[in-house]
Amino acid sequence: MTLPVWAGTFAVFAVLMAADLALTRKAVGLRAAATSSALWIAAALAFGGALWLWRGPATAGQYFAGYLLEKALSVDNVFVFVMLFASLQVPPTLQRRVLQFGVVGALVMRGGFIAAGGALIEHIGWIFYVFGALVMLAGLRMFRSGAAEGSDLAVRGLRRVLPVTDDYVGHRFFVRLAPKSRGIVATPLFAALVAIEVTDLVFALDSIPAVFGVTRDMFVVFTSNAFAVLGLRALYFLLAGSVDRFAYLKQGIAFLLVFIGTKMLISPLVHLPVWMSLAAIAVVVGGAVAASLWRDRSRPRQAPGRRPVPGQDRAPEPDRPVRT
């Protein structure tokens, strides 16, 4: 892929990110989150349409399959983010800031992973089957989530090497304890950012090899990942209050990863066309969501009122230094 194409793609992402920040520059409500999420999905579909016209239906099909897979995995990210924000007691007004920086960091990190993975596959052909085995194991492991545990270990490790204040200090990631002190310490908001990045690192180790199971086109792998990651913040605020309704989605995603891993391992013997991967992703994810919503209908309803988002019962601390 030529340099002007990459430069133009990054410019499109920058414009979309600026528009998204302008749309949700204030506290993110459900309507704004739904609008932002719909616009990200529309932008991803429009990009796929442009790929269809530019490089044909085969490449566009690979892109749509990769995007749908990454979007499904993003929902699992949301589940873990809800638990992390609740355990760290991140105020709702500060969750938006953590996710803004977290999404940008995740995009840069995944770009590096994709470049490294593509180089490994190009120079060490058998590594593709190692990726397939890792994807299959990830699907089997997803029946018991370990991402939150890894993030908790990262936060505890951060507290051992870097002083962290006991309370939040407004929207700051770092703060100076006293006017004459040269020591700068981190706040729990920075610990939350580290937890988010570690969580995405864990998911990226599973999801990026899975996308290579759909396509080996580096441009398609990166753009499908990018659109899913950039829409993650809006998806969080849209689903954070109702994650318990999707009871079977994790199992569906786990089955999907096992399917993709198997497809990668048997590729020398059996070639499955892209449309089959796309259909399998759509059927499995759609079936898991439908089954979850059907199960939710039979559950007893809560008293009328808005379902709280974890962490909303704590107000943000004032913008003042605190003691460790």
Steps between C-alpha positions, in 0.01 A plus 500: 500500500642839399590778743232743369230238568620453858527877550150554366363224725660653810360839400151349479541349846620834640196683359262236636660513844477879508133485401432239768667710769302804391175302518572372852704789642263519798386217727405205284131417523322201353373695197843643419660157545242339269553771238878474521494119482264510200729748322806280559316198361382704200857622439630142517236380253573793268870415508414141410293628210794708380722189521241311293516760223879535520629142549199281431253287699760249624702761689184672623369167627821442694471849649137451607581160654795648692300802614205289618736270691678792666168672579377186675822480700460869588176418680697259718743788567205705625410229753851513645513882497181512707655271761826699502332837544279359777793340686711817472196721578562728203240782501282504186616853415860371480437174313473693171852645547651159576339346193611789275866442579451124521357476148789697349754288686323182394503608135876568507571173682287294262667664202835379631363151562353479151826610339695246706250222430499569127880497490513170689250334267688627193842377616404200716214325326431243772433776756153530343409161648637608838262796478220258420575291808513815714162614369346161574645501852370855548151381416523214748642734764229762445251280684682632806612860465854582604535854362374667816747301710789612280390862529477472878856366511613791281342756735660337805834496319460870415439583866823323594722697262313834495333689787124524445265729693213352697233715334425648159620855435258634243592390148875482565716196435790641707519755781766676711441440870615841623586831328869475597530128441668371186339162534216423259276203574235321300130509577258204490388637162842409355471157663165458322664597168773240554234238576312587180815475288600167655149369437520597134847344479355169619214519253729607216714189550185299421315716248781600264606139423128427450472770233806355326290185479253695285750692286875554471459839336671741744290797388177307555615364837594846628195690373253240630672514839514880497130553432405252774738658755408859418133422557572330832451809721153570362414129526600502867268784592223341296523155662653564845165504675369182338795260471320247718239455226752335262546180699593277206719736300826391663426137416416598143827689461691208652343264247585745224867511598515121506348498150752755367791315664387170348465669160859621524635159601322306224565760228762280320240223467166681479450850359197680640392802292473845656120506471485192724703675770283810468181291523629304801592820686161658427301188595692428822502860626142564396384173654680572829348848522151372412523216754620745767214741437248214496635379837479855635128512420425224751698662781317703768505870427652759731303789638446782248793733465824527312741211550813638666841473339761350736694776674229766472437508871825686564550865423835628366742646748583873491805622311737511800815312607455205734731293714621157410 
